[in-house]
Amino acid sequence: MKKRKTNNFWLGVMVFGTFLAAPEGTLIRVAGATLSAPMIITLRYGFAALFAIPFVVVALQKRQVTVKRLFFLMLIAIPLALDPLSMAQAISISNASFVAVLNLAGPIVFMIISTLVTRDRFSRNKVMGFLFAVLGGLVMVLLPNLNNNTNMNFGIVPVILMLIHVVCANIVSVIFRKENERGTPILAVFAPIHFVWAIVGATTASISGDIGQIHDLTINNLLFLTYLGIIISVAYNAIFTKYYERAGTTSAATIEYLKKSLTILTPMIILGEMLSWEIALGAAFIVTGVIFTRQSYKSRRRKR
């Protein structure tokens, strides 16, 4: 019975977390009207690192992590900075519709990478739930673009950039889980990685000449970037990592599709746009997928 309460608790927390992360795309687009991608990366992950650094100090005092381990995380964060940089560049040379379609491959790649590393087990209900979520994602993102004859600019360069982003982002998720399972507090894992990403963003902004934009920051942009850094990069990723550890790869991948559906719905709610039948149907498939993956817990308990 205790296990059931724990699973129900983390599913509820995870669903709440997806609502917290839903405005991510909208906030990036709004901030991007006056800030370059490297500056958004610099400030977003800078705020995230500043928030998480005190937890590193506490972890060091309690000997939950070593300085050597922190330097290791900083080193592997350097190539993984291709995650935010490649996505930002893909958007700049393509369009949001193309990026949204390519992002549908993210949870599938996550399934492959995570299964190879963690050896998580599958169940029939979990696989069925994941397939429902994949179908829902396709209906929500691909069908509206096809119906509107949207030009998605499927060029080789943005495809490569999005592939780099998807692979790096999912490697980061697996690293978060594995490091936390080693005993390192999850916020202490975030700090060195986000710190390096902020430095990489600042370096890129300096080279491109965008660093001067920091003098023209508005209060709204500061609030948006603080939310992106602390609430989404730190709080949401911490919740996702904990859920990923407890529920496994397939359930975590399915929840990612739920996040994508909420990301699409958020600007519609804010801007008062009409909900299309494709988005409503896709969201229904994704919610059905989440329910199926949840049922696997009940099936497993009955067998025990």
VENNOR-V675833 format. One line per field, one symbol per residue. ss: DSSP state (a for helix, b for strand, c for the rest). psi: psi as a letter, one per 40 degrees, with the letter a starting at -180 (. if undefined). burial: b if it has 16 or more other ideal C-beta (glycine too) atoms within 10 Angstrom, else e. A space follows every 10 residues. Layout:
ss->???
psi->???
burial->???
This chain:
ss->caaaaaaaaa aaaaaaaaaa accaaaaaaa acccccaaaa aaaaaaaaaa aaaaaaaaaa acccccaaaa aaaaaaaaaa caaaaaaaaa aaaccaaaaa aaaccaaaaa aaaaaaaacc cccaaaaaaa aaaaaaaaaa aaaaaaaccc cccccaaaaa aaaaaaaaaa aaaaaaaaaa accccaaaaa aaaaaaaaaa aaaaaaaacc aaaaaaccaa aaaaaaaaaa aaaaaaaaaa aaaaaaacaa aaaaaaaaaa aaaaaaaaaa acccccaaaa aaaaaaaaaa aaaaaaaaaa aaac
psi->dddddddddd dddddddddd ededdddddd dedeiidddd dddddddddd dddddddddd defeiidddd dddddeddde eecddddddd ddebiddddd ddededdddd dddddddefi iiiddddddd dddddddddd dddddddefh hefgiddddd dddddddddd dddddddddd deehhddddd dddddddddd dddddddeee deedeehidd dddddddddd dddcdddddd dddddddidd dddddddddd dddddddddd efihhidddd dddddddddd dddddddddd ddd.
burial->eeeeeebeeb beebbebbeb bbbbbbbbee bbeebbbbbb bbbbbbbbbb bbbebbeebe eeebbeeebb eebeeebeeb bbbbbbbbbb beebbebbbb bbbbebbbbb bebbbeebeb eebebbbbbb ebbbbbbbbb bbbbbeeeee ebeeeeebee bbebbbbbbb bbbbbbbebb eeebbbbbbb bbbbbbbbbb bbebbeeeeb bebeeeeeee beebbbbbbb bbbbbbbbbb bbbbbbbbbb bbbbbbbbbb bbbbbbbeee eeeeeeebbe ebbebbbebb ebbbbbbeee eeee
